[in-house]
């Protein structure tokens, strides 16, 4: 099957149409969980510890699953305190 004489293959047109519909759907969907008085402090603490973790592992030689395990361990220890 040849695409001669066509400016766009049909799947490209379909993908463009679907992306518009998807954008409309995504605009209507709420992002994340609703605000709650007990959850907000936990979110703030997690965000702060995550920033510290990123900084701590910035120059790490670990890669892949080993790095993920080490970062999870680090986050767990720092979130407990």
C-alpha positions in Angstrom: 0.0 0.0 0.0 1.5 3.3 -1.1 1.1 6.8 0.4 1.6 8.5 -2.9 -0.7 11.4 -3.5 -1.6 11.8 0.2 -0.4 14.6 2.3 -0.9 12.7 5.6 -1.4 9.0 6.2 -4.8 8.3 7.8 -3.3 7.2 11.2 -1.6 10.7 11.5 -5.0 12.4 11.0 -6.6 10.0 13.5 -3.9 10.7 16.1 -4.4 14.5 15.7 -8.1 14.2 16.1 -7.7 11.9 19.2 -5.2 14.2 20.8 -7.7 17.1 20.7 -10.4 14.9 22.3 -7.9 13.7 24.9 -6.9 17.2 25.8 -10.6 18.1 26.4 -11.0 15.0 28.6 -7.8 15.8 30.6 -8.9 19.4 31.2 -12.0 18.1 32.9 -10.2 15.6 35.2 -8.9 16.8 38.6 -5.2 16.4 39.2 -4.1 14.7 42.3 -6.1 14.3 45.5 -8.4 16.9 47.0 -7.0 19.2 49.7 -7.3 18.0 53.3 -6.1 19.6 56.5 -4.3 16.4 57.6 -2.7 15.5 54.2 -1.2 18.9 53.4 1.6 18.8 56.0 2.5 15.3 54.9 2.7 16.5 51.3 5.0 19.4 52.3 7.3 17.2 54.3 7.5 14.6 51.5 8.3 17.3 48.9 11.1 18.7 51.1 12.6 15.3 51.8 12.4 14.5 48.1 14.3 17.6 47.3 17.0 16.7 49.9 17.1 13.2 48.5 17.7 14.4 44.9 20.5 16.6 46.2 22.0 13.8 48.2 22.1 11.5 45.2 23.1 14.0 42.6 26.7 12.8 42.3 25.9 9.1 43.1 27.7 6.4 41.2 24.8 4.1 41.6 22.6 3.3 38.6 19.3 1.6 37.9 17.6 -0.6 40.5 20.5 -0.1 43.0 20.0 3.6 42.9 16.3 3.3 43.3 16.6 1.0 46.3 19.2 3.3 47.9 17.0 6.4 47.4 13.9 4.6 48.7 15.9 3.6 51.8 17.1 7.2 52.3 13.6 8.6 51.9 12.2 6.1 54.3 14.8 6.9 57.0 14.3 10.7 56.6 10.5 10.6 56.5 10.4 8.6 59.8 12.3 11.4 61.7 
